[in-house]
Amino acid sequence: MPKFELYQKVRVVHVPTRLDAFWPSVCRRSPRVGDTGAVVEVYLDPHEAYCVEAVLPDGATDWLVDFLPDDLEAV
């Protein structure tokens, strides 16, 4: 059973340092500890992970990053 559900609001508790975690074509900046976003994809294979998106007030993507379960907490 996944730790988080699709569209669940989460808070960043650890920023990944893996370069493959970031979606640079849509990121305006890197996430910071304390930032919040919504789970937009749940990965279960080969391991549990989550794609989380944070948006700006105008609806544009601020960042889009893949996180491991321990990188996030529920809001």
C-alpha positions in Angstrom: 0.0 0.0 0.0 1.5 3.4 -1.0 2.3 5.9 1.8 0.6 8.7 -0.1 -2.3 8.9 -2.5 -2.7 10.6 -5.9 -3.4 14.4 -5.5 -2.6 14.3 -1.8 -1.0 17.5 -0.4 2.5 16.8 1.0 5.4 18.8 2.5 9.0 18.3 1.6 11.1 17.2 4.5 14.2 16.2 2.5 15.3 17.5 -0.9 16.6 14.8 -3.2 20.1 15.3 -4.6 19.6 12.7 -7.4 19.8 14.5 -10.7 17.3 12.1 -12.2 14.7 13.3 -9.6 14.2 16.7 -11.3 12.1 17.5 -14.3 14.3 20.5 -15.5 12.1 21.3 -18.6 9.3 22.5 -16.3 11.1 23.5 -13.0 11.5 27.2 -12.3 13.4 26.4 -9.2 14.4 23.5 -6.9 12.2 22.5 -4.0 13.1 23.5 -0.5 12.4 21.8 2.9 9.0 23.1 4.0 7.6 23.5 0.5 4.2 21.9 -0.2 2.9 20.4 -3.4 0.5 17.7 -4.6 1.3 14.1 -5.6 0.7 13.9 -9.4 2.1 10.4 -10.0 2.6 7.3 -7.8 5.3 4.9 -8.8 5.4 1.4 -7.3 7.9 -0.4 -9.6 10.8 -0.8 -9.2 10.2 0.9 -5.9 7.8 3.3 -4.2 8.2 6.9 -5.2 6.1 10.0 -5.9 6.1 12.8 -8.5 5.1 16.0 -6.7 4.2 19.3 -8.3 4.2 22.7 -6.7 2.3 25.5 -8.6 2.5 29.3 -8.5 -0.6 31.5 -7.9 -1.0 31.9 -11.7 -1.1 28.1 -12.1 2.3 27.7 -13.6 4.6 24.9 -12.4 7.1 26.1 -9.8 8.8 22.7 -9.5 8.1 19.1 -10.5 10.3 16.5 -8.7 10.3 12.7 -7.9 10.6 11.9 -4.2 11.1 8.8 -2.2 8.5 8.2 0.6 10.8 9.4 3.4 11.4 12.7 1.6 7.8 13.7 2.2 5.2 14.1 5.0 1.4 14.4 4.7 -0.1 17.9 5.2 
